[in-house]
Amino acid sequence: MLDFLLIVVFCVLGVLLGVVTGLLPGLHVNNVALILLSTSSTIVAVCSPLFVYGISEQFILILIAGFMISVSISHSFHDTIPATFIQ
């Protein structure tokens, strides 16, 4: 049950960040990907209390990947809004 809850939380946070990156013309999803890649070990260290509940390090990395996928999908949809009004 905790696995499913973590997946939903990471995906919802990813969608929210994708809305932000889609609406701000200067912030691209690739910038977020680079930041996540460089801080992935820190994110795993922060989520280390979840190891007690049976959540593995590989699953946390899968959560980060799901987060990034939801950011990129949400960014692609919300990127059309500023592209419409900038021209």
Residue frames as qw, qx, qy, qz and C-alpha x, y, z in Angstrom:
[[0.000, 0.884, 0.467, 0.000, 0.00, 0.00, 0.00],
 [0.311, -0.786, 0.110, 0.522, 2.86, 2.36, 0.78],
 [0.444, -0.056, 0.597, 0.666, 4.36, 1.63, -2.64],
 [0.187, 0.646, 0.633, 0.384, 1.20, 2.77, -4.41],
 [0.193, -0.926, -0.253, 0.204, 0.93, 5.87, -2.24],
 [0.418, -0.565, 0.312, 0.639, 4.52, 6.85, -3.02],
 [0.368, 0.225, 0.656, 0.619, 3.93, 6.37, -6.75],
 [0.043, 0.824, 0.530, 0.195, 0.85, 8.60, -6.64],
 [0.313, -0.868, -0.063, 0.380, 2.61, 11.30, -4.58],
 [0.432, -0.356, 0.451, 0.695, 5.66, 11.42, -6.85],
 [0.284, 0.404, 0.672, 0.552, 3.50, 11.52, -9.99],
 [0.060, -0.901, -0.428, -0.024, 1.26, 14.29, -8.64],
 [0.360, -0.767, 0.130, 0.515, 4.30, 16.34, -7.63],
 [0.440, -0.069, 0.592, 0.672, 5.73, 15.73, -11.09],
 [0.189, 0.678, 0.611, 0.363, 2.57, 16.97, -12.76],
 [0.196, -0.935, -0.212, 0.206, 2.60, 20.10, -10.61],
 [0.408, -0.570, 0.355, 0.618, 6.23, 20.78, -11.49],
 [0.392, 0.240, 0.680, 0.572, 5.40, 20.13, -15.14],
 [0.074, 0.879, 0.461, 0.092, 2.71, 22.79, -14.99],
 [0.297, -0.857, 0.082, 0.412, 5.27, 25.25, -13.60],
 [0.425, -0.314, 0.565, 0.634, 7.88, 24.42, -16.23],
 [0.339, 0.489, 0.693, 0.407, 5.26, 24.54, -18.98],
 [0.014, 0.930, 0.366, 0.014, 3.96, 27.97, -18.01],
 [0.281, -0.840, 0.233, 0.402, 7.36, 29.61, -17.44],
 [0.736, 0.670, -0.102, -0.016, 9.05, 30.09, -20.83],
 [0.159, 0.782, -0.583, 0.157, 12.60, 30.23, -19.42],
 [0.475, -0.361, 0.767, -0.236, 12.40, 27.00, -17.44],
 [0.671, 0.274, -0.558, -0.404, 12.62, 23.83, -19.50],
 [0.945, -0.249, 0.043, -0.206, 12.02, 20.23, -18.53],
 [0.813, 0.323, -0.329, 0.355, 15.63, 19.40, -19.42],
 [0.020, 0.612, -0.447, 0.651, 16.81, 21.75, -16.66],
 [0.743, -0.395, 0.264, -0.472, 14.70, 19.82, -14.18],
 [0.983, 0.107, -0.149, 0.025, 16.08, 16.53, -15.51],
 [0.534, 0.503, -0.439, 0.519, 19.64, 17.72, -15.01],
 [0.297, -0.553, 0.429, -0.650, 18.89, 18.88, -11.47],
 [0.906, -0.221, 0.130, -0.338, 17.23, 15.55, -10.65],
 [0.894, 0.280, -0.287, 0.199, 20.11, 13.59, -12.12],
 [0.337, 0.531, -0.484, 0.608, 22.67, 15.52, -10.12],
 [0.340, -0.400, 0.494, -0.693, 20.73, 15.27, -6.86],
 [0.820, -0.106, -0.437, -0.355, 19.39, 11.71, -7.16],
 [0.593, 0.025, -0.693, 0.408, 21.81, 10.37, -4.56],
 [0.065, -0.129, 0.434, -0.889, 20.69, 13.09, -2.15],
 [0.665, -0.138, -0.151, -0.718, 17.04, 12.23, -2.80],
 [0.791, -0.055, -0.609, -0.018, 17.78, 8.57, -2.04],
 [0.362, 0.076, -0.632, 0.681, 19.55, 9.61, 1.17],
 [0.329, -0.152, 0.216, -0.907, 16.60, 11.77, 2.22],
 [0.803, -0.082, -0.235, -0.542, 14.20, 8.90, 1.54],
 [0.393, 0.276, -0.852, 0.208, 16.37, 6.44, 3.49],
 [0.374, -0.112, 0.656, -0.646, 13.93, 6.26, 6.45],
 [0.803, 0.188, -0.086, -0.559, 11.64, 4.39, 4.05],
 [0.434, 0.352, -0.829, -0.007, 14.09, 1.48, 4.06],
 [0.253, -0.106, 0.795, -0.541, 12.52, 0.39, 7.37],
 [0.673, 0.295, 0.334, -0.590, 9.20, -0.14, 5.57],
 [0.729, 0.129, 0.646, 0.187, 10.72, -2.34, 2.88],
 [0.487, 0.867, 0.041, -0.095, 11.22, 0.34, 0.24],
 [0.813, -0.101, 0.222, 0.528, 14.48, -0.33, -1.58],
 [0.187, -0.585, 0.237, 0.753, 16.95, 2.08, -3.11],
 [0.166, 0.087, 0.756, 0.627, 16.06, 0.83, -6.58],
 [0.020, 0.696, 0.714, 0.066, 12.38, 1.58, -5.98],
 [0.136, -0.804, -0.144, 0.561, 13.24, 5.15, -4.96],
 [0.174, -0.335, 0.532, 0.758, 15.17, 5.54, -8.22],
 [0.088, 0.394, 0.826, 0.393, 12.12, 4.21, -10.07],
 [0.061, -0.813, -0.502, 0.289, 10.02, 6.81, -8.24],
 [0.156, -0.634, 0.195, 0.732, 12.41, 9.52, -9.45],
 [0.142, -0.004, 0.748, 0.648, 12.07, 8.20, -13.00],
 [0.017, 0.627, 0.770, 0.116, 8.27, 8.25, -12.72],
 [0.130, -0.789, -0.224, 0.557, 8.48, 11.78, -11.38],
 [0.151, -0.429, 0.440, 0.774, 10.56, 12.83, -14.37],
 [0.103, 0.271, 0.832, 0.473, 8.19, 11.16, -16.84],
 [0.029, -0.772, -0.625, 0.110, 5.19, 12.92, -15.32],
 [0.152, -0.701, 0.038, 0.696, 7.07, 16.25, -15.43],
 [0.144, -0.202, 0.624, 0.741, 7.87, 15.81, -19.11],
 [0.052, 0.474, 0.825, 0.304, 4.34, 14.78, -20.10],
 [0.095, -0.825, -0.461, 0.314, 2.76, 17.62, -18.15],
 [0.209, -0.570, 0.223, 0.763, 5.30, 20.08, -19.58],
 [0.168, 0.072, 0.724, 0.665, 4.47, 19.08, -23.14],
 [0.016, -0.684, -0.713, -0.153, 0.77, 19.81, -22.58],
 [0.206, -0.875, -0.284, 0.333, 1.19, 23.08, -20.69],
 [0.424, -0.294, 0.317, 0.796, 3.93, 24.40, -22.96],
 [0.218, 0.498, 0.620, 0.565, 1.34, 25.32, -25.58],
 [0.155, -0.875, -0.433, 0.154, -0.21, 28.05, -23.38],
 [0.238, -0.763, 0.127, 0.588, 2.73, 30.51, -23.33],
 [0.368, -0.033, 0.649, 0.665, 3.61, 29.60, -26.92],
 [0.154, 0.691, 0.657, 0.259, 0.17, 30.79, -27.94],
 [0.140, -0.949, -0.262, 0.109, 0.34, 34.13, -26.13],
 [0.498, -0.515, 0.233, 0.657, 4.00, 35.06, -26.73],
 [0.381, 0.211, 0.562, 0.703, 3.61, 35.52, -30.49]]
